[in-house]
Amino acid sequence: MNKLILGDCLEIMKKMPDECIDLIYLDPPFFSNRNYEVIWGDAGEIRSFQDRWSGGILHYISWLKERVEEMYRLLKQTGSIYLHCDWHANANIRVDILDKLFGGNNFQNEIIWQRTNNPKGSQFEKRKLGVATDTIYWYSKSSNYFFNETSAREILQNGDIAKKYPNFDEKGRYYCGPIVRGGSMGGRPNLVYEYKGFTPGPSGWRLSKEKLIELDEKGDLGWSSYNRPFRKLRPDNDKGNPIYNFWNDINRIYSKSKESIGYPTQKPERLIERIILLSSQKGDLILDPFVGGGTTVAVADRLERNWIGIDQSVHAVKVSEIRLDKQQGLYCQPFSVQLHKYDCDTLRNKDAFEFESWIIQQFGGTSNTKQRGDLGIDGKMPDNTPIQVKRSDDVGRNVIDNFFAAARRYNKKLYDKNVKAKQPVGYIIAFSFSSKASEEVARLKTKENIIIKLVTVDEVVPIAKKPNVNLVIKEINAENRKISQPAEFEFTASADSGSDVEFYSWDFSYEKNEGFDADIVREITGTVTHKFTAGKYTVAVKIVDNDGLETIETANLKVNGQVKIG
C-alpha cells in the first residue's frame, strides 16, 4: 500500500483506479518562472521545470489542470484535496482549475498560512509590501466529506494554559465562562428561575436547574464579588483552541530547524499534520503527487495513515526514502520504492517466492498462492496461460522439457486451444537462457507448432547495475592531535557506475541491524569531515545514482591514542 514512486505524477495516476484516495495534499511548483525552483537539479526535475515553462500562465494552468483532473478521478466521494500555492497563480488556480473540476459548492476554505513574520522582499520596501503568506485551497469531492476539526486542534502547553486559565480555587486552574444567556439570544421562560438569590433576565440561564445544581455540587459554579454567577471552565476539558482559516501559529522551516533536510521549500510537519488530522482517519490512503522533501508521507506514516508519494526527481524520492528509514524503528510501516530501473543484484537476492509474485505481477499475470504442489507453474496470464519463473541465468533445456510437460498437465484443453491458434502455451521468465534452451524452443515451434515464450527479466522491467563504491579515509592533522582530543577524519567516496552519482548520504555510527540512519542526508561532493571521540565506529556512505539505485559502503574505525582503520 505505501509507495514512493519515481516518475511524472500524471502518468502514474493514469494507471491508478477510480476513487481510491481519501485525501490529497499537493504542493506543486509555484508559477514563479525562476531557476531557484530547480532545487535538486537532477534530470527529472529539470525536465519538469522546462515542461511548465514552455509557455506563460495559460500553459502553466493547463499543465497543472491536467494533473488535478486525474486527482479528481482518484478521490473518493468522502475525500478532500488541499492545493498549496502562492500569489503568483492562486486566482487562476481557483477559477480555472478547482472551481471547474470540483464545483463552487464543494469549495470549503481558502486557508491563509502565514509562514513567516519576516518576509523577504526588503529590496522592494519603497514600492511594495513583502509577502508573508501562502494559500491552501481546500475542496471536497462531495458534500459528504470527512471532517474532524477537534482532532486537529493544538493541545495547550503549560504556558498557554497559564494564560488561558489565570484563576485558582481548591480544584485548580479555571477561567470565568458565561452561565447566563445574553439578551440578544431571545426570551426563554423555561430557563428563567431563581437560584441562590439570583434570577436572570428574560433570556434565562444556559442550562436547566438540575444541571446547574449538578455543576455547583462539582465546584464549577462561581460567584463574582457583586453576586453574579459564572461557570468555571477548566483545562481538563479543554480540547484546544478552535482552528480557523488563518494559520499564523506554524512557522516555515529554517536552515537550522531540527526538521530541516536542506530542502528550501520544505513544509513544516505541523502544517501537514493539521491537514491530515482535519480530513482523514487512521487507515485512510493519502496521496502527495509532488512529494518533494517527503514531509507528507513521513507525517502520514507517523499518524498511521497509508500513503503514496510521487515525484519526477530521483533526489526527492531517495531523500524521502532516507527520511522514512530514519523513523522506521519508531512507527514507520513497510513501504516500497518504485524506480525507473531496478537493481539487478537486489532482484537476484530477493526471496524466491516474493520475486516470483512480483515479476509475474509486473508481467501482467497473477501469481500462484501455493509454494508447493504447483506442478511447476508459478502463475498465469489473464487467459490462464501458465507462467514459470526462474530466478537464475542460463536457464537450460531441461527447464523447457519440464515446463512443456507441466503446461499440458496444467490445463490440457487450454493447451490444445493455444497450439491450434498458434499462441504461446506458456511463458518462462528468467534472467537469461542458454543457447540449448533457445534451440529447443525454436524446434518446438518449427517442428511441432508449440510456442513456449522465453522472457528475460529486463524485458519485463528495466534493470541496471548499482554503482560500485570506493571509500578513502585519512586523519586530519594527526601529528598535532593530543590523545585527549577528538580525532578528525576526511572521508572521500567515489563511484564506478554506468550512471552519474546524484548525491551521497553519510552515517557516522552505522549499525547493520538498525539500518542506515543518515547524519548527513544529502551531500553532493563525496567528501566530508567528522570528529570522533575514543571508541569503535562503523562509518557508512550511501551513494545514489541518477537511476535511483544505491550502494552502501562501510569502514570500521577504532579511535584511542592511535587510530586503526579497517
ZILINCOR-V71943 format. One record per pair of residues at least 12 apart in sequence whose C-alpha atoms are under 6 Angstrom apart, sorted by sequence separation. I is the first residue (numbers start at 0). J is the second residue. D is the distance in Angstrom with one decimal. If there is no record, write none. Layout:
i-><I & I>
j-><J & J>
d-><D & D>
//
This chain:
i-><118 & 191 & 219 & 366 & 475 & 505 & 506 & 540 & 118 & 190 & 365 & 474 & 475 & 505 & 539 & 190 & 365 & 474 & 505 & 539 & 186 & 187 & 252 & 364 & 473 & 504 & 538 & 115 & 186 & 187 & 364 & 473 & 504 & 538 & 185 & 472 & 504 & 537 & 113 & 114 & 290 & 472 & 503 & 537 & 113 & 290 & 471 & 502 & 503 & 536 & 112 & 182 & 286 & 288 & 289 & 290 & 471 & 502 & 503 & 536 & 112 & 283 & 284 & 285 & 286 & 287 & 288 & 289 & 470 & 502 & 535 & 111 & 180 & 281 & 282 & 283 & 284 & 470 & 535 & 111 & 180 & 281 & 282 & 292 & 469 & 534 & 110 & 180 & 291 & 431 & 469 & 534 & 110 & 179 & 180 & 426 & 430 & 468 & 533 & 109 & 179 & 293 & 297 & 424 & 425 & 426 & 427 & 428 & 429 & 430 & 468 & 533 & 109 & 178 & 265 & 292 & 423 & 424 & 426 & 427 & 428 & 429 & 467 & 423 & 466 & 467 & 508 & 509 & 108 & 301 & 466 & 508 & 509 & 107 & 466 & 508 & 509 & 107 & 300 & 418 & 507 & 64 & 106 & 506 & 105 & 355 & 492 & 506 & 105 & 491 & 505 & 491 & 505 & 490 & 504 & 490 & 504 & 391 & 392 & 393 & 394 & 395 & 489 & 503 & 386 & 388 & 390 & 391 & 392 & 393 & 394 & 396 & 489 & 503 & 385 & 386 & 387 & 388 & 389 & 393 & 396 & 488 & 384 & 386 & 395 & 488 & 502 & 487 & 501 & 487 & 500 & 501 & 486 & 500 & 501 & 485 & 486 & 499 & 485 & 498 & 499 & 485 & 498 & 85 & 85 & 84 & 83 & 178 & 83 & 177 & 178 & 20 & 82 & 176 & 177 & 19 & 20 & 21 & 82 & 175 & 176 & 17 & 18 & 20 & 81 & 175 & 17 & 18 & 19 & 22 & 24 & 81 & 175 & 9 & 18 & 21 & 22 & 23 & 24 & 25 & 26 & 30 & 80 & 174 & 22 & 80 & 173 & 174 & 79 & 173 & 79 & 173 & 78 & 78 & 76 & 76 & 77 & 78 & 77 & 77 & 482 & 465 & 155 & 465 & 154 & 153 & 152 & 152 & 362 & 343 & 342 & 343 & 340 & 341 & 342 & 343 & 151 & 340 & 342 & 342 & 151 & 150 & 151 & 148 & 147 & 146 & 146 & 145 & 110 & 111 & 112 & 113 & 110 & 115 & 114 & 114 & 325 & 313 & 21 & 23 & 25 & 27 & 21 & 22 & 23 & 24 & 20 & 21 & 44 & 43 & 44 & 43 & 8 & 8 & 1 & 5 & 6 & 7 & 1 & 2 & 3 & 4 & 5 & 6 & 1 & 3 & 5 & 2 & 4 & 1 & 2 & 3 & 4 & 5 & 2>
j-><130 & 203 & 231 & 378 & 487 & 517 & 518 & 552 & 131 & 203 & 378 & 487 & 488 & 518 & 552 & 204 & 379 & 488 & 519 & 553 & 201 & 202 & 267 & 379 & 488 & 519 & 553 & 131 & 202 & 203 & 380 & 489 & 520 & 554 & 202 & 489 & 521 & 554 & 131 & 132 & 308 & 490 & 521 & 555 & 132 & 309 & 490 & 521 & 522 & 555 & 132 & 202 & 306 & 308 & 309 & 310 & 491 & 522 & 523 & 556 & 133 & 304 & 305 & 306 & 307 & 308 & 309 & 310 & 491 & 523 & 556 & 133 & 202 & 303 & 304 & 305 & 306 & 492 & 557 & 134 & 203 & 304 & 305 & 315 & 492 & 557 & 134 & 204 & 315 & 455 & 493 & 558 & 135 & 204 & 205 & 451 & 455 & 493 & 558 & 135 & 205 & 319 & 323 & 450 & 451 & 452 & 453 & 454 & 455 & 456 & 494 & 559 & 136 & 205 & 292 & 319 & 450 & 451 & 453 & 454 & 455 & 456 & 494 & 451 & 494 & 495 & 536 & 537 & 137 & 330 & 495 & 537 & 538 & 137 & 496 & 538 & 539 & 138 & 331 & 449 & 538 & 96 & 138 & 538 & 138 & 388 & 525 & 539 & 139 & 525 & 539 & 526 & 540 & 526 & 540 & 527 & 541 & 429 & 430 & 431 & 432 & 433 & 527 & 541 & 425 & 427 & 429 & 430 & 431 & 432 & 433 & 435 & 528 & 542 & 425 & 426 & 427 & 428 & 429 & 433 & 436 & 528 & 425 & 427 & 436 & 529 & 543 & 529 & 543 & 530 & 543 & 544 & 530 & 544 & 545 & 530 & 531 & 544 & 531 & 544 & 545 & 532 & 545 & 133 & 134 & 134 & 134 & 229 & 135 & 229 & 230 & 73 & 135 & 229 & 230 & 73 & 74 & 75 & 136 & 229 & 230 & 72 & 73 & 75 & 136 & 230 & 73 & 74 & 75 & 78 & 80 & 137 & 231 & 66 & 75 & 78 & 79 & 80 & 81 & 82 & 83 & 87 & 137 & 231 & 80 & 138 & 231 & 232 & 138 & 232 & 139 & 233 & 139 & 140 & 140 & 141 & 143 & 144 & 144 & 145 & 560 & 548 & 239 & 549 & 239 & 239 & 239 & 240 & 459 & 462 & 462 & 463 & 461 & 462 & 463 & 464 & 273 & 462 & 464 & 465 & 276 & 276 & 277 & 277 & 277 & 277 & 278 & 278 & 244 & 245 & 246 & 247 & 245 & 250 & 250 & 251 & 516 & 547 & 283 & 285 & 287 & 289 & 284 & 285 & 286 & 287 & 284 & 285 & 311 & 311 & 312 & 312 & 288 & 309 & 305 & 309 & 310 & 311 & 306 & 307 & 308 & 309 & 310 & 311 & 307 & 309 & 311 & 334 & 336 & 334 & 335 & 336 & 337 & 338 & 336>
d-><5.8 & 4.3 & 4.8 & 4.0 & 5.5 & 5.4 & 5.1 & 5.5 & 5.1 & 4.7 & 5.4 & 5.9 & 5.5 & 5.8 & 5.6 & 5.4 & 5.5 & 4.3 & 5.1 & 4.3 & 5.0 & 5.1 & 5.9 & 5.4 & 5.6 & 5.5 & 5.5 & 5.5 & 4.3 & 5.8 & 4.3 & 5.4 & 4.9 & 5.3 & 5.6 & 5.8 & 5.2 & 5.6 & 5.7 & 5.6 & 5.3 & 4.8 & 5.7 & 4.4 & 4.3 & 5.5 & 5.9 & 6.0 & 5.0 & 5.8 & 5.3 & 5.7 & 5.7 & 5.8 & 5.7 & 5.5 & 5.2 & 5.5 & 5.9 & 5.0 & 5.3 & 5.3 & 4.6 & 4.6 & 4.9 & 4.9 & 4.7 & 5.2 & 5.7 & 4.6 & 5.7 & 6.0 & 5.6 & 5.4 & 4.7 & 5.8 & 5.2 & 4.5 & 4.5 & 5.0 & 5.8 & 5.1 & 5.8 & 5.7 & 5.6 & 5.8 & 5.8 & 5.6 & 5.1 & 5.8 & 5.3 & 5.2 & 4.9 & 4.4 & 5.5 & 5.9 & 5.1 & 5.8 & 4.7 & 6.0 & 5.3 & 4.5 & 5.9 & 5.9 & 5.3 & 4.8 & 5.1 & 4.8 & 5.1 & 5.2 & 4.6 & 4.7 & 4.8 & 5.5 & 6.0 & 5.8 & 4.6 & 5.8 & 6.0 & 6.0 & 5.6 & 5.8 & 5.4 & 5.4 & 5.9 & 5.1 & 5.8 & 5.2 & 5.2 & 5.9 & 5.7 & 5.6 & 5.7 & 5.6 & 4.4 & 5.8 & 6.0 & 5.4 & 5.8 & 5.7 & 4.5 & 5.6 & 4.6 & 5.9 & 5.5 & 6.0 & 5.0 & 5.1 & 5.3 & 5.5 & 5.9 & 4.4 & 4.6 & 5.5 & 5.7 & 5.4 & 5.0 & 6.0 & 5.0 & 5.0 & 4.5 & 5.4 & 5.8 & 5.6 & 5.8 & 5.7 & 5.7 & 5.7 & 4.6 & 4.2 & 5.5 & 5.5 & 4.4 & 4.8 & 5.0 & 4.7 & 4.8 & 4.8 & 4.8 & 4.4 & 4.2 & 5.4 & 5.6 & 5.8 & 5.0 & 5.6 & 5.6 & 5.6 & 5.7 & 4.2 & 5.9 & 5.0 & 5.4 & 4.1 & 5.6 & 5.9 & 5.2 & 5.5 & 5.2 & 5.8 & 5.7 & 4.5 & 6.0 & 4.8 & 5.6 & 5.3 & 5.9 & 5.2 & 4.3 & 5.4 & 5.5 & 5.7 & 5.4 & 5.7 & 5.8 & 5.6 & 4.8 & 5.7 & 5.1 & 5.9 & 4.8 & 5.6 & 4.3 & 5.7 & 5.5 & 5.7 & 4.8 & 4.7 & 6.0 & 5.4 & 5.9 & 4.6 & 5.2 & 5.4 & 4.2 & 4.6 & 5.1 & 4.6 & 4.8 & 5.2 & 4.8 & 5.6 & 5.8 & 5.7 & 5.9 & 5.4 & 5.5 & 5.4 & 5.8 & 5.2 & 4.2 & 4.6 & 5.9 & 5.8 & 5.2 & 5.6 & 5.5 & 5.6 & 4.0 & 5.8 & 5.0 & 5.4 & 5.8 & 5.9 & 4.9 & 5.3 & 5.3 & 6.0 & 5.8 & 5.7 & 5.7 & 5.8 & 4.8 & 4.5 & 5.4 & 5.8 & 5.2 & 4.9 & 5.6 & 5.9 & 5.1 & 6.0 & 5.5 & 5.3 & 4.9 & 5.6 & 4.9 & 5.7 & 4.6 & 4.9 & 4.8 & 4.8 & 5.9 & 5.6 & 5.0 & 5.0 & 5.4 & 5.6 & 5.9 & 5.8 & 5.5 & 6.0 & 5.3 & 4.9 & 4.8 & 5.4 & 5.4 & 6.0 & 5.9 & 5.0 & 5.0 & 4.9 & 5.6 & 5.9 & 5.8 & 6.0 & 5.7 & 5.2 & 5.0 & 4.9 & 4.8 & 4.8 & 5.4 & 4.4 & 5.6 & 5.9 & 5.5 & 5.5 & 5.9 & 4.7 & 4.9 & 4.7 & 4.7 & 5.1 & 5.8>
//
